[in-house]
Amino acid sequence: MTFARRKWAQPGKFVWVAPRETVTAPTGKEYPLCTTVYFKDADDLVKPYAPSMDGMTEADDWYVGVSGQLPE
């Protein structure tokens, strides 16, 4: 499921929670990765999401979907 904010003016932005996974270190040992929230920007670049304090605690404009495609 993807989430976006109404204040994101560029279409195509969204965030989602990736499920927990494991990663293999150069030593061959596997380690668990924590659950990560990712952000897909309007340029199709995906990166871990590090929201501002406003985005996490005070924003009231989140909705399920993708920016530029407001739900009806």
C-alpha positions as CSV (number, residue, x, y, z in Angstrom):
1,M,0.0,0.0,0.0
2,T,1.3,3.4,-0.9
3,F,0.8,6.8,0.9
4,A,1.3,10.3,-0.2
5,R,0.7,13.9,1.1
6,R,-1.5,16.5,-0.5
7,K,1.3,19.1,-0.2
8,W,3.5,17.1,-2.6
9,A,2.9,19.1,-5.7
10,Q,4.8,16.9,-8.2
11,P,2.8,13.8,-9.3
12,G,4.2,10.3,-8.8
13,K,5.6,10.5,-5.3
14,F,4.7,8.0,-2.6
15,V,6.0,6.1,0.4
16,W,5.5,2.5,1.5
17,V,6.7,0.2,4.3
18,A,8.9,-2.6,3.0
19,P,8.7,-6.0,4.7
20,R,11.5,-7.2,6.9
21,E,14.3,-9.0,5.0
22,T,17.8,-10.4,5.6
23,V,21.1,-9.3,4.1
24,T,24.2,-11.3,3.5
25,A,27.4,-9.7,4.8
26,P,30.7,-10.1,3.0
27,T,31.5,-12.8,5.6
28,G,28.6,-14.9,4.3
29,K,26.6,-14.5,7.5
30,E,23.0,-13.3,7.2
31,Y,21.6,-10.5,9.3
32,P,18.0,-9.2,9.7
33,L,17.3,-5.8,8.2
34,C,14.8,-3.7,10.1
35,T,11.5,-2.7,8.5
36,T,12.1,0.3,6.3
37,V,9.9,3.0,4.9
38,Y,10.9,3.9,1.3
39,F,10.1,7.1,-0.7
40,K,9.7,7.0,-4.5
41,D,10.2,10.6,-5.8
42,A,8.9,12.1,-9.1
43,D,12.2,11.2,-10.8
44,D,11.7,7.5,-10.1
45,L,14.5,7.4,-7.5
46,V,13.8,5.2,-4.5
47,K,15.4,5.9,-1.1
48,P,14.8,5.3,2.6
49,Y,12.3,7.8,3.8
50,A,13.6,10.2,6.5
51,P,10.6,12.5,7.0
52,S,10.8,15.9,8.8
53,M,9.3,16.2,12.2
54,D,6.3,17.9,10.6
55,G,5.8,15.0,8.2
56,M,5.6,12.5,11.0
57,T,4.0,14.2,13.9
58,E,1.9,17.2,12.7
59,A,0.9,16.5,9.1
60,D,-2.7,15.9,8.6
61,D,-2.7,15.6,4.8
62,W,-1.6,12.0,4.3
63,Y,-3.8,9.8,2.1
64,V,-3.6,6.3,0.7
65,G,-2.4,6.6,-2.9
66,V,0.2,8.5,-5.1
67,S,0.8,12.2,-5.3
68,G,-1.1,13.8,-8.2
69,Q,-3.8,11.1,-7.9
70,L,-6.1,12.2,-5.0
71,P,-8.7,9.7,-3.9
72,E,-12.3,10.7,-4.7
